[in-house]
Amino acid sequence: PLPDRDRALGPSHQQDQSVYEERHLRYISPLGKGNFGSVELCRYDPLGDNTGELIAVKKLQPNKQSNLEDFQKEINTIRSLHCDYIVKYRGVCYSMGRLSMSLVMEYLPYGSLIGYLEKNRQLVNNRRMLLFASQICKGLEYLQSMRYVHRDLAARNILVASDTLVKIADFGLTKIIPFDKEYYRVTHPGESPIFWYAPESITESKFSHKSDVWSFGVVLHELFSYCEHNCNPKRVSGLTNMMMACWGYSAEERPTFSTLGDQIETSIQD
Ligand SMILES: Cc1cnc(Nc2cc(F)c(C3CCN(C)CC3)c(F)c2)nc1Nc1ccc(F)c(N2CCCS2(=O)=O)c1
């Protein structure tokens, strides 16, 4: 049964609501800004007594029309994803005054993985790093099962829910692979720094699950270069081999996320 506060407010205010009324949105602080728009920490407080839930609200930069289409696609993408290792969609908030809309998502208190690693270097040992790698791998395996290519996988786009849980965020560049092809070719060159891009993404603007595997290798490198290496060298060498495999020059050489997942589980057992 719904908690009393929701019963009193009727169906539109249920926990699994998808429309947030702007009048109940309490701005708290900025979380991040980019060419995409901005993400803010808000409290949705219909009772006005500060008991409402904390949410992350992504607003679109009020400019080019094409952004609105891309934003709609991003909302449709994240709304279709249901996985423990992917940041949860909560709903949308229409602000009629400005004829704009915002994407409402669950709020993960620890911020991006990069910031977390910098602040908690001593906490993230080898084992914790492999746990995070395994969660990101499972999230990517789920994305692949939905025929999505993330295209912007990097530690800055991974969010930390707790000391033992990370989630993939930011589906602004995510594309669906057409049913009759193995890859997605973009027309416009990407915005991301090419450090995370597979060779074919740079030379031919081709993106596939295997180019996400390349980027996953870079995320492993980011994770690994922050954590303590004071653990068993077998894990270290296992991880190094995984990274090198993700960086196979041709996409076919690279492992699948399920193979990588198995290798990570094996390394965790060691
Ligand atoms: C959906 C979502 C849920 N929870 C959270 N929690 C969150 C909690 C935090 F304390 C912080 C920081 C931590 C550090 N201090 C100094 C400032 C606040 C933080 F940055 C985020 N953030 C979300 N989104 C989000 C926010 C901000 C972003 F820059 C990006 N992006 C980054 C590259 C593309 S991006 O748009 O993915 C996504």
The ligand as an SDF file (V2000), in Angstrom:
LIG
                    3D

 38 42  0  0  0  0  0  0  0  0999 V2000
   21.3860   11.7310  -12.8900 C   0  0  0  0  0  0  0  0  0  0  0  0
   22.2570   12.0660  -11.7210 C   0  0  0  0  0  0  0  0  0  0  0  0
   21.9910   11.5190  -10.4780 C   0  0  0  0  0  0  0  0  0  0  0  0
   22.7600   11.8140   -9.4190 N   0  0  0  0  0  0  0  0  0  0  0  0
   23.8030   12.6460   -9.5730 C   0  0  0  0  0  0  0  0  0  0  0  0
   24.5480   12.9080   -8.4800 N   0  0  0  0  0  0  0  0  0  0  0  0
   25.6230   13.7740   -8.3140 C   0  0  0  0  0  0  0  0  0  0  0  0
   25.9970   14.0980   -6.9990 C   0  0  0  0  0  0  0  0  0  0  0  0
   27.0510   14.9520   -6.7930 C   0  0  0  0  0  0  0  0  0  0  0  0
   27.4120   15.2560   -5.5540 F   0  0  0  0  0  0  0  0  0  0  0  0
   27.7650   15.5180   -7.8510 C   0  0  0  0  0  0  0  0  0  0  0  0
   28.9180   16.4930   -7.6770 C   0  0  0  0  0  0  0  0  0  0  0  0
   30.0630   15.9660   -6.8430 C   0  0  0  0  0  0  0  0  0  0  0  0
   31.1540   17.0010   -6.7900 C   0  0  0  0  0  0  0  0  0  0  0  0
   30.6760   18.3150   -6.3260 N   0  0  0  0  0  0  0  0  0  0  0  0
   31.7790   19.2840   -6.3130 C   0  0  0  0  0  0  0  0  0  0  0  0
   29.5720   18.8360   -7.1520 C   0  0  0  0  0  0  0  0  0  0  0  0
   28.4220   17.8650   -7.2160 C   0  0  0  0  0  0  0  0  0  0  0  0
   27.3790   15.1710   -9.1480 C   0  0  0  0  0  0  0  0  0  0  0  0
   28.0640   15.7020  -10.1790 F   0  0  0  0  0  0  0  0  0  0  0  0
   26.3120   14.3110   -9.3800 C   0  0  0  0  0  0  0  0  0  0  0  0
   24.1310   13.2080  -10.7700 N   0  0  0  0  0  0  0  0  0  0  0  0
   23.3670   12.9260  -11.8390 C   0  0  0  0  0  0  0  0  0  0  0  0
   23.6670   13.4540  -13.0690 N   0  0  0  0  0  0  0  0  0  0  0  0
   24.7550   14.2770  -13.3490 C   0  0  0  0  0  0  0  0  0  0  0  0
   25.1260   15.3220  -12.5120 C   0  0  0  0  0  0  0  0  0  0  0  0
   26.1890   16.1410  -12.8640 C   0  0  0  0  0  0  0  0  0  0  0  0
   26.8850   15.9010  -14.0480 C   0  0  0  0  0  0  0  0  0  0  0  0
   27.9110   16.7070  -14.4070 F   0  0  0  0  0  0  0  0  0  0  0  0
   26.5290   14.8370  -14.8610 C   0  0  0  0  0  0  0  0  0  0  0  0
   27.2650   14.5810  -16.0000 N   0  0  0  0  0  0  0  0  0  0  0  0
   28.6980   14.6020  -16.1460 C   0  0  0  0  0  0  0  0  0  0  0  0
   29.1080   14.2800  -17.5770 C   0  0  0  0  0  0  0  0  0  0  0  0
   27.9150   14.1930  -18.4490 C   0  0  0  0  0  0  0  0  0  0  0  0
   26.6190   14.0400  -17.3230 S   0  0  0  0  0  0  0  0  0  0  0  0
   25.5150   14.8570  -17.6160 O   0  0  0  0  0  0  0  0  0  0  0  0
   26.3720   12.6340  -17.0660 O   0  0  0  0  0  0  0  0  0  0  0  0
   25.4610   14.0300  -14.5120 C   0  0  0  0  0  0  0  0  0  0  0  0
  1  2  1  0
  2  3  1  0
  2 23  2  0
  3  4  2  0
  4  5  1  0
  5  6  1  0
  5 22  2  0
  6  7  1  0
  7  8  1  0
  7 21  2  0
  8  9  2  0
  9 10  1  0
  9 11  1  0
 11 12  1  0
 11 19  2  0
 12 13  1  0
 12 18  1  0
 13 14  1  0
 14 15  1  0
 15 16  1  0
 15 17  1  0
 17 18  1  0
 19 20  1  0
 19 21  1  0
 22 23  1  0
 23 24  1  0
 24 25  1  0
 25 26  1  0
 25 38  2  0
 26 27  2  0
 27 28  1  0
 28 29  1  0
 28 30  2  0
 30 31  1  0
 30 38  1  0
 31 32  1  0
 31 35  1  0
 32 33  1  0
 33 34  1  0
 34 35  1  0
 35 36  2  0
 35 37  2  0
M  END
$$$$
